[in-house]
């Protein structure tokens, strides 16, 4: 693999509480559950045009080039939903910009400031998983639906960057909502998907 630089969104995901999981159910069973979730996450990323750069232990680094920020956020949402169904939680952080692809000790790797920022964001609230973090500069790249899920988390001091406004994306499944309409003689309830 030759050294190359591409503009991408980088999504870092890490399974929370994996040490406790190992302690509770044993190494072999925990590794099966972790690998099952990571495989599902990697599959979800491919559905959004993503590529797995590397996965080690209980984390994964994914990159997206086409509609990069929206694809990364959509994958992060899908990943949180997958983890929730399996009784697990995730840390998630994403950032976009130039990414250097190269071999590190003979294995594919991605490095650079974009990767470093995504890594800092994904563990922004260590001990309190369940959020998707991104910097304010990429909120304007979100589709209207995803922008509606974004909430200001607040300014945080990120090593090497200083004070940065951080946003979080609501990943809870809001695909079904119910509306009630009052008619003169009856109440009509409809579900929308």
RODRENZA-884327 format. One line per 3 residues: number of its first residue (from 1); their letters; for each residue x, y, z of N, C-alpha, C, CB. Coordinates in nm, 2 decimals. Last residue first. Glycine has a CB too. Example, Ala and Ser with C-alpha at 12.3 -4.5 7.8 and 13.67 -1.06 7.14 Angstrom:
2
2) sa) 1.28:-0.22:0.71:1.37:-0.11:0.71:1.29:0.00:0.79:1.41:-0.06:0.57 | 1.32:-0.57:0.78:1.23:-0.45:0.78:1.32:-0.33:0.78:1.13:-0.45:0.90
This chain:
193
193) xxx) -4.40:0.64:0.95:-4.26:0.58:0.95:-4.18:0.65:0.86:-4.26:0.43:0.93 | -4.66:0.72:1.17:-4.58:0.76:1.05:-4.45:0.69:1.06:-4.57:0.91:1.04 | -4.99:0.64:1.27:-4.84:0.63:1.29:-4.77:0.66:1.16:-4.81:0.48:1.34
190) xxx) -5.27:0.82:1.39:-5.20:0.76:1.28:-5.05:0.75:1.32:-5.21:0.85:1.16 | -5.58:0.84:1.53:-5.44:0.83:1.56:-5.38:0.76:1.44:-5.41:0.75:1.69 | -5.86:1.04:1.58:-5.79:0.96:1.48:-5.64:0.96:1.51:-5.82:1.00:1.33
187) xxx) -6.15:1.06:1.76:-6.01:1.09:1.76:-5.94:0.99:1.67:-5.95:1.08:1.91 | -6.47:1.21:1.65:-6.38:1.10:1.69:-6.24:1.15:1.70:-6.39:0.98:1.59 | -6.63:1.41:1.57:-6.69:1.31:1.64:-6.60:1.20:1.69:-6.80:1.25:1.55
184) xxx) -6.45:1.61:1.46:-6.57:1.65:1.54:-6.63:1.54:1.62:-6.67:1.70:1.45 | -6.11:1.51:1.54:-6.22:1.53:1.44:-6.35:1.56:1.52:-6.24:1.40:1.35 | -5.79:1.57:1.61:-5.92:1.57:1.67:-6.02:1.60:1.55:-5.93:1.69:1.78
181) xxx) -5.51:1.35:1.58:-5.59:1.45:1.52:-5.73:1.45:1.58:-5.60:1.44:1.36 | -5.20:1.27:1.69:-5.34:1.26:1.71:-5.41:1.38:1.66:-5.37:1.24:1.87 | -4.92:1.09:1.58:-4.99:1.21:1.58:-5.13:1.19:1.61:-4.96:1.30:1.45
178) xxx) -4.62:0.93:1.65:-4.76:0.92:1.65:-4.82:1.06:1.66:-4.81:0.83:1.76 | -4.33:0.80:1.47:-4.39:0.90:1.56:-4.55:0.89:1.55:-4.34:1.04:1.53 | -4.05:0.62:1.41:-4.20:0.61:1.42:-4.25:0.71:1.52:-4.24:0.47:1.47
175) xxx) -3.79:0.69:1.42:-3.85:0.67:1.29:-4.00:0.65:1.29:-3.78:0.54:1.23 | -3.61:0.74:1.62:-3.73:0.83:1.61:-3.80:0.81:1.48:-3.69:0.98:1.63 | -3.41:0.58:1.82:-3.49:0.56:1.71:-3.61:0.64:1.71:-3.53:0.41:1.70
172) xxx) -3.13:0.78:1.93:-3.25:0.71:1.96:-3.34:0.70:1.84:-3.33:0.77:2.08 | -2.92:0.95:1.88:-2.93:0.82:1.80:-3.06:0.74:1.83:-2.81:0.74:1.82 | -2.84:1.28:1.85:-2.94:1.19:1.92:-2.95:1.06:1.83:-3.07:1.26:1.94
169) xxx) -2.51:1.39:1.86:-2.62:1.35:1.78:-2.71:1.25:1.85:-2.57:1.28:1.64 | -2.35:1.68:1.99:-2.38:1.54:2.00:-2.51:1.51:1.91:-2.41:1.50:2.15 | -2.07:1.90:1.95:-2.21:1.87:1.94:-2.23:1.72:1.95:-2.26:1.91:1.80
166) xxx) -1.85:2.14:2.09:-1.88:2.00:2.06:-2.03:1.98:2.05:-1.82:1.90:2.17 | -1.63:2.39:2.02:-1.77:2.36:2.04:-1.80:2.22:2.00:-1.86:2.46:1.97 | -1.31:2.40:2.18:-1.39:2.37:2.06:-1.53:2.34:2.10:-1.33:2.24:1.99
163) xxx) -1.01:2.53:2.29:-1.15:2.53:2.31:-1.23:2.51:2.18:-1.20:2.66:2.39 | -0.73:2.34:2.16:-0.79:2.44:2.25:-0.94:2.42:2.26:-0.76:2.58:2.19 | -0.60:2.15:2.02:-0.69:2.24:1.94:-0.74:2.35:2.03:-0.81:2.16:1.90
160) xxx) -0.44:2.00:2.18:-0.38:2.04:2.05:-0.47:2.13:1.97:-0.36:1.91:1.97 | -0.71:1.86:2.34:-0.56:1.86:2.34:-0.52:1.90:2.19:-0.50:1.73:2.39 | -0.99:2.05:2.38:-0.93:1.94:2.31:-0.78:1.96:2.29:-1.00:1.91:2.17
157) xxx) -1.21:2.17:2.60:-1.07:2.19:2.56:-1.02:2.06:2.51:-0.99:2.23:2.69 | -1.54:2.24:2.49:-1.45:2.15:2.56:-1.31:2.18:2.51:-1.48:2.00:2.53 | -1.87:2.38:2.49:-1.73:2.39:2.46:-1.64:2.30:2.55:-1.68:2.54:2.48
154) xxx) -2.15:2.16:2.41:-2.08:2.27:2.48:-1.93:2.27:2.44:-2.10:2.26:2.63 | -2.34:2.02:2.28:-2.30:1.96:2.40:-2.22:2.07:2.48:-2.21:1.84:2.38 | -2.62:2.10:2.08:-2.49:2.15:2.13:-2.46:2.08:2.26:-2.50:2.30:2.14
151) xxx) -2.75:1.83:1.88:-2.76:1.92:2.00:-2.62:1.97:2.04:-2.84:1.85:2.11 | -2.91:1.69:1.60:-2.79:1.75:1.66:-2.82:1.84:1.78:-2.71:1.82:1.56 | -3.13:1.61:1.47:-3.09:1.52:1.58:-2.97:1.58:1.65:-3.05:1.38:1.53
148) xxx) -3.15:1.79:1.26:-3.25:1.79:1.36:-3.22:1.71:1.48:-3.38:1.75:1.30 | -2.94:1.69:1.10:-2.92:1.82:1.17:-3.03:1.84:1.28:-2.93:1.94:1.07 | -3.06:1.47:0.99:-2.96:1.45:1.09:-2.93:1.58:1.17:-2.83:1.40:1.02
145) xxx) -3.25:1.60:0.82:-3.29:1.50:0.92:-3.19:1.48:1.03:-3.33:1.37:0.85 | -3.08:1.77:0.66:-3.18:1.82:0.75:-3.23:1.73:0.86:-3.30:1.87:0.67 | -2.74:1.64:0.67:-2.87:1.65:0.60:-2.97:1.71:0.70:-2.92:1.51:0.55
142) xxx) -2.45:1.83:0.76:-2.55:1.72:0.79:-2.68:1.75:0.71:-2.58:1.72:0.94 | -2.27:2.03:0.74:-2.27:1.93:0.64:-2.38:1.82:0.65:-2.13:1.86:0.64 | -2.30:2.18:0.97:-2.36:2.24:0.85:-2.35:2.13:0.73:-2.29:2.36:0.80
139) xxx) -2.14:2.04:1.15:-2.29:2.03:1.16:-2.35:2.08:1.04:-2.33:2.12:1.28 | -1.87:2.07:1.14:-1.93:1.97:1.05:-2.08:1.96:1.06:-1.87:1.84:1.07 | -1.79:2.24:1.34:-1.76:2.28:1.20:-1.83:2.19:1.10:-1.61:2.28:1.18
136) xxx) -1.83:2.13:1.59:-1.93:2.22:1.53:-1.91:2.25:1.38:-1.94:2.35:1.61 | -1.74:1.78:1.61:-1.71:1.93:1.62:-1.82:2.01:1.55:-1.57:1.96:1.58 | -1.92:1.52:1.77:-1.85:1.57:1.65:-1.83:1.72:1.68:-1.94:1.55:1.52
133) xxx) -2.02:1.21:1.93:-1.97:1.35:1.93:-1.90:1.39:1.80:-1.86:1.35:2.05 | -2.28:1.03:2.05:-2.20:1.05:1.92:-2.15:1.19:1.92:-2.29:1.01:1.79 | -2.31:0.84:2.35:-2.32:0.96:2.27:-2.24:0.95:2.14:-2.27:1.08:2.35
130) xxx) -2.26:0.62:2.52:-2.39:0.64:2.46:-2.41:0.77:2.38:-2.49:0.64:2.57 | -2.08:0.63:2.84:-2.10:0.61:2.69:-2.24:0.64:2.65:-2.07:0.46:2.66 | -1.91:0.74:3.07:-2.05:0.78:3.03:-2.07:0.76:2.88:-2.08:0.92:3.08
127) xxx) -1.65:0.67:3.08:-1.73:0.63:3.19:-1.88:0.67:3.17:-1.68:0.70:3.32 | -1.55:0.96:2.90:-1.52:0.82:2.95:-1.59:0.79:3.08:-1.36:0.81:2.97 | -1.64:1.15:2.71:-1.70:1.13:2.83:-1.68:0.99:2.88:-1.86:1.16:2.82
124) xxx) -1.46:1.13:2.49:-1.48:1.26:2.55:-1.54:1.25:2.69:-1.56:1.35:2.46 | -1.39:0.93:2.32:-1.37:0.91:2.46:-1.39:1.04:2.54:-1.24:0.84:2.50 | -1.42:1.04:2.07:-1.50:0.92:2.10:-1.49:0.89:2.25:-1.45:0.81:2.02
121) xxx) -1.25:1.27:2.05:-1.40:1.29:2.07:-1.47:1.16:2.12:-1.46:1.33:1.94 | -1.00:1.16:2.01:-1.03:1.24:2.13:-1.18:1.25:2.16:-0.96:1.38:2.12 | -1.05:1.04:1.76:-1.01:0.96:1.87:-1.04:1.03:2.00:-0.87:0.91:1.86
118) xxx) -1.10:1.26:1.60:-1.20:1.16:1.61:-1.18:1.08:1.74:-1.21:1.07:1.49 | -0.84:1.38:1.62:-0.96:1.45:1.68:-1.07:1.35:1.70:-1.00:1.56:1.58 | -0.68:1.19:1.49:-0.66:1.22:1.63:-0.78:1.29:1.70:-0.53:1.31:1.64
115) xxx) -0.78:1.20:1.23:-0.79:1.07:1.31:-0.78:1.10:1.46:-0.69:0.97:1.26 | -0.70:1.46:1.17:-0.85:1.42:1.16:-0.87:1.29:1.24:-0.89:1.39:1.01 | -0.42:1.45:1.19:-0.50:1.53:1.28:-0.65:1.49:1.28:-0.49:1.67:1.26
112) xxx) -0.31:1.11:1.12:-0.32:1.25:1.10:-0.41:1.32:1.20:-0.38:1.28:0.95 | -0.38:0.79:0.97:-0.32:0.88:1.07:-0.34:1.02:1.03:-0.17:0.85:1.09 | -0.45:0.45:0.93:-0.49:0.59:0.89:-0.44:0.68:1.00:-0.65:0.60:0.86
109) xxx) -0.33:0.14:0.79:-0.35:0.23:0.90:-0.39:0.37:0.84:-0.23:0.25:0.99 | -0.26:-0.20:0.73:-0.32:-0.08:0.69:-0.35:0.01:0.81:-0.45:-0.11:0.61 | 0.06:-0.34:0.85:-0.09:-0.34:0.85:-0.14:-0.20:0.80:-0.14:-0.37:0.99
106) xxx) 0.34:-0.32:0.88:0.28:-0.41:0.78:0.13:-0.42:0.77:0.33:-0.54:0.81 | 0.37:-0.11:1.06:0.41:-0.25:1.10:0.35:-0.35:1.01:0.38:-0.28:1.25 | 0.14:0.05:0.88:0.21:0.06:1.01:0.24:-0.08:1.05:0.13:0.14:1.11
103) xxx) 0.09:0.20:0.57:0.11:0.07:0.64:0.19:0.10:0.77:0.19:-0.03:0.55 | -0.15:0.46:0.52:-0.02:0.40:0.51:-0.02:0.26:0.58:0.09:0.49:0.57 | -0.32:0.76:0.46:-0.33:0.61:0.47:-0.19:0.56:0.44:-0.44:0.56:0.36
100) xxx) -0.42:1.05:0.62:-0.31:0.98:0.56:-0.32:0.83:0.57:-0.17:1.03:0.61 | -0.69:1.26:0.56:-0.64:1.14:0.63:-0.53:1.08:0.55:-0.76:1.04:0.65 | -0.84:1.58:0.60:-0.74:1.50:0.53:-0.70:1.38:0.62:-0.62:1.58:0.49
97) xxx) -1.18:1.54:0.74:-1.06:1.62:0.69:-0.97:1.53:0.62:-0.99:1.69:0.81 | -1.39:1.50:1.02:-1.36:1.49:0.88:-1.25:1.58:0.84:-1.49:1.53:0.80 | -1.49:1.29:1.30:-1.43:1.42:1.25:-1.40:1.40:1.10:-1.30:1.46:1.33
94) xxx) -1.65:1.14:1.57:-1.62:1.15:1.43:-1.57:1.29:1.40:-1.74:1.11:1.35 | -1.71:0.89:1.82:-1.66:1.02:1.79:-1.62:1.03:1.64:-1.54:1.07:1.87 | -1.86:0.70:2.07:-1.85:0.73:1.93:-1.80:0.87:1.91:-1.98:0.71:1.86
91) xxx) -1.90:0.41:2.28:-1.84:0.55:2.27:-1.83:0.58:2.12:-1.70:0.56:2.34 | -2.18:0.20:2.34:-2.07:0.25:2.26:-2.02:0.39:2.30:-2.10:0.24:2.12 | -2.32:-0.09:2.51:-2.31:0.06:2.48:-2.18:0.09:2.41:-2.32:0.14:2.61
88) xxx) -2.55:-0.37:2.49:-2.41:-0.31:2.51:-2.42:-0.16:2.48:-2.31:-0.38:2.41 | -2.76:-0.53:2.43:-2.74:-0.50:2.57:-2.60:-0.44:2.59:-2.75:-0.62:2.65 | -2.82:-0.55:2.16:-2.73:-0.66:2.22:-2.70:-0.63:2.37:-2.60:-0.68:2.14
85) xxx) -2.95:-0.32:2.11:-3.02:-0.45:2.09:-2.95:-0.57:2.15:-3.05:-0.48:1.94 | -2.74:-0.14:2.14:-2.85:-0.14:2.24:-2.93:-0.27:2.23:-2.95:-0.02:2.21 | -2.59:-0.20:1.91:-2.53:-0.22:2.05:-2.64:-0.23:2.15:-2.43:-0.11:2.09
82) xxx) -2.76:-0.11:1.71:-2.72:-0.25:1.72:-2.67:-0.28:1.86:-2.61:-0.27:1.61 | -2.77:0.16:1.78:-2.90:0.08:1.78:-2.86:-0.07:1.79:-2.98:0.11:1.66 | -2.51:0.24:1.73:-2.57:0.25:1.87:-2.69:0.17:1.88:-2.60:0.40:1.90
79) xxx) -2.50:0.19:1.46:-2.41:0.12:1.55:-2.47:0.12:1.69:-2.27:0.17:1.54 | -2.67:0.38:1.35:-2.70:0.24:1.33:-2.62:0.15:1.43:-2.67:0.19:1.19 | -2.53:0.61:1.42:-2.66:0.59:1.48:-2.70:0.44:1.47:-2.77:0.67:1.40
76) xxx) -2.29:0.57:1.27:-2.29:0.58:1.42:-2.42:0.56:1.48:-2.23:0.72:1.46 | -2.40:0.58:1.02:-2.34:0.45:1.07:-2.33:0.46:1.22:-2.20:0.43:1.00 | -2.48:0.85:1.01:-2.58:0.74:0.99:-2.52:0.61:1.04:-2.62:0.73:0.84
73) xxx) -2.22:0.97:1.04:-2.33:0.99:1.14:-2.43:0.88:1.13:-2.39:1.13:1.13 | -2.10:0.88:0.79:-2.04:0.85:0.92:-2.14:0.86:1.04:-1.92:0.94:0.95 | -2.27:1.00:0.60:-2.25:0.85:0.61:-2.20:0.81:0.74:-2.16:0.81:0.49
70) xxx) -2.24:1.27:0.66:-2.37:1.21:0.67:-2.36:1.05:0.68:-2.46:1.24:0.55 | -1.97:1.30:0.60:-2.02:1.32:0.73:-2.15:1.26:0.75:-2.03:1.48:0.75 | -1.94:1.20:0.31:-1.87:1.15:0.43:-1.93:1.17:0.56:-1.73:1.21:0.43
67) xxx) -2.03:1.14:0.06:-2.12:1.20:0.15:-2.07:1.17:0.29:-2.27:1.15:0.13 | -1.77:0.92:0.04:-1.89:0.97:-0.03:-1.99:1.02:0.07:-1.95:0.86:-0.13 | -1.59:0.83:0.24:-1.55:0.93:0.15:-1.67:1.00:0.08:-1.46:0.88:0.04
64) xxx) -1.51:0.72:0.56:-1.62:0.74:0.46:-1.57:0.85:0.37:-1.75:0.78:0.53 | -1.38:0.47:0.79:-1.36:0.59:0.71:-1.47:0.60:0.60:-1.22:0.60:0.65 | -1.35:0.35:1.12:-1.41:0.34:0.99:-1.39:0.48:0.92:-1.56:0.32:1.01
61) xxx) -1.21:0.15:1.37:-1.19:0.28:1.30:-1.25:0.26:1.16:-1.04:0.33:1.29 | -1.32:0.00:1.67:-1.31:0.00:1.53:-1.29:0.14:1.47:-1.44:-0.07:1.46 | -1.27:-0.21:1.97:-1.29:-0.08:1.89:-1.27:-0.10:1.74:-1.20:0.03:1.94
58) xxx) -1.18:-0.41:2.13:-1.32:-0.37:2.14:-1.35:-0.24:2.06:-1.37:-0.36:2.28 | -0.93:-0.54:1.95:-1.00:-0.56:2.08:-1.14:-0.52:2.07:-0.93:-0.47:2.19 | -0.93:-0.35:1.67:-0.85:-0.42:1.76:-0.92:-0.42:1.90:-0.71:-0.36:1.78
55) xxx) -0.95:-0.27:1.33:-1.03:-0.31:1.45:-0.94:-0.39:1.54:-1.16:-0.39:1.41 | -0.93:-0.05:1.06:-0.87:-0.14:1.16:-0.97:-0.16:1.27:-0.73:-0.09:1.21 | -1.08:0.05:0.85:-0.94:0.06:0.84:-0.87:-0.04:0.94:-0.89:0.20:0.88
52) xxx) -1.37:-0.03:0.68:-1.30:-0.05:0.80:-1.15:-0.04:0.78:-1.34:-0.19:0.86 | -1.56:0.21:0.50:-1.45:0.11:0.49:-1.39:0.10:0.63:-1.34:0.15:0.38 | -1.89:0.29:0.38:-1.77:0.30:0.47:-1.67:0.19:0.45:-1.81:0.31:0.61
49) xxx) -2.13:0.30:0.26:-2.01:0.34:0.18:-1.89:0.35:0.26:-2.04:0.46:0.11 | -2.33:0.21:0.42:-2.32:0.36:0.41:-2.20:0.40:0.33:-2.33:0.42:0.54 | -2.28:-0.06:0.43:-2.41:-0.01:0.37:-2.41:0.14:0.35:-2.52:-0.06:0.46
46) xxx) -2.04:-0.05:0.57:-2.04:-0.08:0.43:-2.17:-0.04:0.36:-2.01:-0.23:0.40 | -2.14:-0.01:0.83:-2.06:0.09:0.77:-2.06:0.07:0.62:-1.92:0.10:0.83 | -2.27:-0.26:0.88:-2.35:-0.13:0.87:-2.28:-0.02:0.80:-2.40:-0.09:1.01
43) xxx) -2.04:-0.42:0.89:-2.14:-0.44:0.79:-2.23:-0.32:0.77:-2.23:-0.56:0.82 | -1.93:-0.31:1.12:-1.86:-0.30:1.00:-1.95:-0.32:0.88:-1.74:-0.40:0.99 | -2.13:-0.38:1.30:-2.10:-0.24:1.28:-2.03:-0.23:1.15:-2.01:-0.19:1.40
40) xxx) -2.12:-0.66:1.29:-2.24:-0.60:1.25:-2.22:-0.45:1.22:-2.35:-0.61:1.36 | -1.86:-0.70:1.40:-1.89:-0.74:1.26:-2.02:-0.68:1.21:-1.91:-0.90:1.26 | -1.90:-0.60:1.66:-1.81:-0.53:1.57:-1.83:-0.57:1.42:-1.66:-0.55:1.60
37) xxx) -2.08:-0.79:1.76:-2.12:-0.65:1.74:-2.03:-0.58:1.65:-2.12:-0.58:1.88 | -1.92:-1.02:1.74:-2.05:-1.02:1.68:-2.09:-0.87:1.65:-2.15:-1.10:1.76 | -1.70:-0.95:1.91:-1.68:-0.97:1.77:-1.81:-0.97:1.69:-1.61:-1.11:1.74
34) xxx) -1.84:-0.94:2.16:-1.78:-0.82:2.10:-1.75:-0.84:1.95:-1.64:-0.80:2.18 | -1.93:-1.21:2.18:-2.03:-1.10:2.18:-1.97:-0.97:2.12:-2.08:-1.07:2.32 | -1.68:-1.35:2.18:-1.79:-1.37:2.07:-1.89:-1.26:2.06:-1.86:-1.51:2.11
31) xxx) -1.56:-1.24:2.40:-1.50:-1.21:2.27:-1.60:-1.24:2.16:-1.38:-1.30:2.25 | -1.73:-1.34:2.60:-1.72:-1.20:2.58:-1.67:-1.17:2.44:-1.64:-1.13:2.69 | -1.68:-1.62:2.58:-1.82:-1.57:2.55:-1.81:-1.42:2.52:-1.91:-1.60:2.67
28) xxx) -1.40:-1.62:2.65:-1.45:-1.67:2.52:-1.59:-1.61:2.48:-1.45:-1.82:2.52 | -1.39:-1.49:2.91:-1.32:-1.44:2.80:-1.38:-1.49:2.66:-1.18:-1.48:2.80 | -1.69:-1.44:3.11:-1.57:-1.52:3.07:-1.52:-1.46:2.93:-1.61:-1.66:3.06
25) xxx) -1.89:-1.28:3.21:-1.93:-1.40:3.13:-1.81:-1.48:3.08:-2.01:-1.36:3.01 | -1.77:-1.08:3.38:-1.90:-1.14:3.41:-1.93:-1.27:3.34:-2.01:-1.04:3.37 | -1.52:-1.02:3.26:-1.53:-1.06:3.40:-1.66:-1.13:3.43:-1.51:-0.94:3.50
22) xxx) -1.60:-0.93:3.01:-1.51:-1.04:3.02:-1.52:-1.10:3.16:-1.37:-1.00:2.99 | -1.76:-0.71:3.10:-1.82:-0.82:3.02:-1.73:-0.94:3.03:-1.84:-0.78:2.87 | -1.56:-0.54:3.21:-1.67:-0.60:3.30:-1.74:-0.72:3.23:-1.77:-0.49:3.33
19) xxx) -1.43:-0.48:2.97:-1.36:-0.55:3.08:-1.46:-0.62:3.17:-1.26:-0.46:3.15 | -1.62:-0.34:2.82:-1.58:-0.48:2.78:-1.50:-0.55:2.88:-1.49:-0.46:2.65 | -1.74:-0.09:2.86:-1.76:-0.20:2.96:-1.71:-0.34:2.92:-1.90:-0.21:3.00
16) xxx) -1.82:0.00:2.53:-1.80:0.04:2.67:-1.82:-0.09:2.75:-1.90:0.14:2.71 | -1.65:-0.02:2.22:-1.75:-0.08:2.31:-1.72:-0.05:2.45:-1.76:-0.24:2.29 | -1.61:0.25:2.01:-1.54:0.17:2.11:-1.65:0.11:2.20:-1.44:0.25:2.20
13) xxx) -1.54:0.40:1.70:-1.64:0.34:1.79:-1.56:0.25:1.88:-1.74:0.27:1.71 | -1.48:0.67:1.50:-1.42:0.58:1.60:-1.53:0.53:1.69:-1.30:0.65:1.68 | -1.48:0.77:1.17:-1.57:0.74:1.28:-1.49:0.64:1.37:-1.70:0.68:1.23
10) xxx) -1.38:1.03:0.96:-1.33:0.92:1.04:-1.43:0.90:1.16:-1.19:0.94:1.09 | -1.44:1.13:0.63:-1.48:1.14:0.77:-1.43:1.01:0.84:-1.64:1.15:0.78 | -1.17:1.24:0.41:-1.26:1.15:0.46:-1.33:1.19:0.59:-1.20:1.01:0.48
7) xxx) -0.95:1.29:0.16:-1.04:1.37:0.24:-1.15:1.27:0.28:-1.10:1.49:0.17 | -0.64:1.12:0.16:-0.77:1.14:0.11:-0.85:1.22:0.21:-0.84:1.00:0.08 | -0.31:1.04:0.07:-0.39:1.13:0.15:-0.53:1.15:0.08:-0.32:1.27:0.18
4) xxx) -0.10:0.75:0.08:-0.20:0.84:0.01:-0.27:0.92:0.11:-0.29:0.76:-0.07 | 0.16:0.53:0.04:0.11:0.64:0.11:0.02:0.72:0.03:0.23:0.73:0.17 | 0.07:0.21:-0.10:0.14:0.34:-0.10:0.08:0.44:-0.01:0.15:0.39:-0.25
1) x) 0.08:-0.12:0.00:0.00:0.00:0.00:0.09:0.12:0.00:-0.10:0.00:0.12
